Amino acid sequence: MKFGVRIVIDPDGYRPNVGIVLMHPDGRLFWARRVHRDGWQFPQGGMNSDETPLEAMYRELREETGLHPHHVEVLGATPGWLRYRLPQRAVRRNDRLVCIGQKQVWFLLRLTGEESDLRLDATDKPEFDHWRWVDFWYPLEHVVMFKRGVYSSALRHLAPFARHVAGAQAVPLPCPVPDPRREAGLGGRQHQRPRARPGGQSACGGSEPGA
């Protein structure tokens, strides 16, 4: 139970969850460091039994970034659920309901408020202790390994919405997905090198945040 509301885990062991890709108008994304940890990620959180994905998204947005609905514009969302499994070390087998992973709906939001509206201390137990802006494809190579598949699927789906707002230079085409046969030394067609961005940056690389 969380604040008197039942937390749901589906019959396959996945907890319904929402993820938030918060975009600066120039195409960079909000990237935050978890409290007392080295890991960086997008805001996300589990849905309660009485919430729709949109309601859960706005609640998590407020709790983790201090932003309210009037500070953002919803640009798009992923259709259906995107799933990832937790590493074995993170699965709590002694719980009555065993959660083996998350199934997520991802939302792309444009920041329409000011950066000063962002607050990481909006709750008594903050999720993050530092944040920065990063290039659109930067998270694919820097999020924890077991979330990379979901991040790739979410960003590839949301990229056209972001590109429409920020432009093709800010949101270039993604790097091709590597051929698993080639990665395993089994041949397969060699994929093309990613197109360089101005200044020599790769389309799926990243930069340190701007001011």
C-alpha positions as CSV (number, residue, x, y, z in Angstrom):
1,M,0.0,0.0,0.0
2,K,1.2,3.6,-0.7
3,F,-0.7,6.4,1.0
4,G,-3.7,4.0,1.3
5,V,-3.7,3.1,-2.4
6,R,-3.1,-0.4,-3.6
7,I,0.0,-0.8,-5.8
8,V,-0.7,-3.2,-8.8
9,I,1.5,-6.0,-10.1
10,D,0.0,-7.8,-13.1
11,P,-0.2,-11.7,-13.3
12,D,3.1,-11.8,-15.2
13,G,4.9,-10.0,-12.4
14,Y,5.2,-6.5,-14.1
15,R,4.2,-3.3,-12.3
16,P,2.4,-0.7,-14.4
17,N,4.6,2.4,-14.6
18,V,5.0,5.7,-16.4
19,G,8.2,7.3,-17.8
20,I,8.7,11.0,-18.5
21,V,10.9,12.5,-21.2
22,L,11.0,16.2,-20.4
23,M,12.3,18.3,-23.3
24,H,13.7,21.8,-23.4
25,P,12.3,23.7,-26.4
26,D,15.7,23.4,-28.0
27,G,15.5,19.6,-28.0
28,R,17.7,18.7,-25.1
29,L,16.3,16.4,-22.4
30,F,16.1,16.5,-18.6
31,W,18.6,13.9,-17.2
32,A,18.7,13.4,-13.4
33,R,20.9,11.6,-10.9
34,R,19.2,9.4,-8.3
35,V,19.8,10.4,-4.7
36,H,22.9,8.9,-3.2
37,R,23.6,6.9,-6.3
38,D,25.7,7.2,-9.5
39,G,22.9,6.3,-11.8
40,W,21.2,8.8,-14.1
41,Q,17.8,8.4,-15.7
42,F,14.5,10.0,-16.8
43,P,11.8,10.5,-14.2
44,Q,9.5,7.4,-13.8
45,G,7.3,5.8,-11.3
46,G,4.7,3.2,-10.6
47,M,1.0,3.7,-11.2
48,N,-1.5,3.3,-8.4
49,S,-4.6,1.2,-8.8
50,D,-6.9,4.2,-9.1
51,E,-4.8,6.1,-11.7
52,T,-4.8,6.4,-15.5
53,P,-1.3,6.6,-17.1
54,L,-1.8,10.4,-17.7
55,E,-2.8,10.9,-14.0
56,A,0.2,8.9,-12.8
57,M,2.5,10.9,-15.1
58,Y,1.3,14.2,-13.7
59,R,1.7,13.0,-10.2
60,E,5.2,11.6,-10.8
61,L,6.1,14.9,-12.6
62,R,5.2,16.9,-9.6
63,E,6.9,14.6,-7.1
64,E,10.1,14.2,-9.0
65,T,10.6,17.5,-10.7
66,G,8.3,19.9,-8.9
67,L,6.5,20.8,-12.2
68,H,2.8,21.1,-12.6
69,P,0.6,20.6,-15.6
70,H,0.7,24.2,-16.5
71,H,4.5,24.1,-16.8
72,V,4.5,21.5,-19.6
73,E,2.9,20.5,-22.9
74,V,2.3,16.9,-23.7
75,L,3.7,16.2,-27.2
76,G,3.2,12.5,-27.5
77,A,3.1,9.1,-25.8
78,T,4.1,5.5,-26.6
79,P,1.3,3.2,-27.6
80,G,0.8,0.1,-25.4
81,W,3.3,-1.1,-22.8
82,L,7.1,-1.2,-23.0
83,R,8.6,-3.8,-20.7
84,Y,11.9,-4.4,-19.0
85,R,13.0,-7.0,-16.5
86,L,14.8,-6.2,-13.3
87,P,18.2,-7.8,-12.7
88,Q,17.9,-10.8,-10.4
89,R,19.6,-9.0,-7.5
90,A,16.8,-6.4,-7.5
91,V,13.9,-8.9,-7.4
92,R,12.5,-9.3,-3.9
93,R,11.4,-12.9,-3.7
94,N,10.1,-12.7,-0.2
95,D,7.4,-10.2,-1.1
96,R,3.8,-11.6,-1.3
97,L,3.6,-10.3,-4.9
98,V,6.9,-10.7,-6.7
99,C,7.7,-7.9,-9.1
100,I,10.1,-9.0,-11.9
101,G,10.0,-5.8,-13.9
102,Q,8.1,-2.7,-15.1
103,K,5.7,-2.2,-18.0
104,Q,5.6,1.4,-19.0
105,V,3.9,4.1,-21.0
106,W,6.3,6.9,-21.9
107,F,5.3,10.6,-22.3
108,L,7.2,13.3,-24.1
109,L,6.7,16.7,-22.5
110,R,7.9,20.1,-23.6
111,L,8.9,22.5,-20.8
112,T,6.7,25.6,-21.2
113,G,7.6,27.1,-17.8
114,E,11.0,28.3,-16.6
115,E,13.9,26.3,-15.5
116,S,13.5,27.9,-12.1
117,D,10.2,26.0,-11.8
118,L,12.1,22.8,-11.6
119,R,12.5,21.6,-8.0
120,L,14.0,18.3,-6.9
121,D,12.9,18.8,-3.2
122,A,9.1,18.9,-3.8
123,T,8.6,15.9,-1.5
124,D,10.1,14.7,1.8
125,K,12.0,11.9,0.0
126,P,13.4,13.3,-3.3
127,E,14.2,10.8,-6.1
128,F,17.0,12.9,-7.6
129,D,19.7,15.2,-6.2
130,H,21.1,16.7,-9.4
131,W,19.9,17.3,-13.0
132,R,21.2,18.6,-16.3
133,W,20.2,18.9,-20.0
134,V,21.6,16.4,-22.5
135,D,21.3,15.8,-26.2
136,F,18.3,13.8,-27.3
137,W,20.1,10.4,-27.9
138,Y,22.6,10.7,-25.1
139,P,20.5,8.5,-22.6
140,L,20.7,5.4,-24.8
141,E,24.4,4.9,-24.0
142,H,24.3,6.2,-20.4
143,V,21.3,4.7,-18.7
144,V,21.8,1.5,-16.7
145,M,22.1,-1.5,-19.1
146,F,18.8,-3.3,-18.3
147,K,16.7,-0.2,-19.2
148,R,18.4,0.5,-22.6
149,G,16.0,-1.5,-24.7
150,V,13.0,0.4,-23.3
151,Y,14.8,3.7,-23.6
152,S,15.6,3.0,-27.2
153,S,12.0,2.0,-28.1
154,A,10.6,5.0,-26.2
155,L,12.9,7.6,-27.8
156,R,12.6,6.2,-31.3
157,H,8.8,6.4,-31.0
158,L,8.9,9.9,-29.5
159,A,11.6,11.4,-31.7
160,P,9.2,12.5,-34.5
161,F,7.2,14.5,-32.0
162,A,10.3,16.1,-30.6
163,R,11.7,16.8,-34.1
164,H,8.6,18.6,-35.1
165,V,9.1,21.1,-32.2
166,A,12.9,21.3,-32.0
167,G,14.0,20.6,-35.5
168,A,16.0,18.0,-37.3
169,Q,19.4,19.4,-36.1
170,A,18.4,19.1,-32.5
171,V,16.8,15.7,-32.9
172,P,18.8,13.9,-35.7
173,L,18.0,10.4,-37.0
174,P,19.1,7.8,-34.5
175,C,22.0,5.4,-35.0
176,P,21.0,2.1,-36.6
177,V,20.3,-0.7,-34.2
178,P,23.3,-3.0,-34.3
179,D,22.9,-6.4,-36.1
180,P,23.0,-9.0,-33.2
181,R,24.5,-11.6,-35.7
182,R,27.4,-9.2,-36.4
183,E,27.9,-8.4,-32.7
184,A,28.2,-12.2,-32.1
185,G,30.7,-12.6,-34.9
186,L,28.1,-14.4,-37.2
187,G,28.3,-12.1,-40.1
188,G,25.3,-10.0,-41.3
189,R,25.3,-6.7,-43.1
190,Q,27.5,-4.0,-41.6
191,H,25.4,-1.1,-40.5
192,Q,26.3,2.4,-41.5
193,R,28.2,4.8,-39.3
194,P,25.9,7.3,-37.7
195,R,25.6,10.7,-39.4
196,A,27.7,13.3,-37.6
197,R,26.1,16.3,-36.1
198,P,27.5,19.8,-36.5
199,G,30.8,19.9,-34.5
200,G,31.5,16.2,-35.1
201,Q,28.9,14.8,-32.6
202,S,27.4,11.5,-33.4
203,A,23.6,11.4,-33.7
204,C,23.3,9.1,-30.7
205,G,26.1,10.6,-28.7
206,G,25.7,13.3,-26.2
207,S,27.2,16.5,-24.9
208,E,27.6,18.0,-21.5
209,P,24.6,20.2,-20.7
210,G,24.5,23.8,-21.5
211,A,23.7,26.5,-19.0
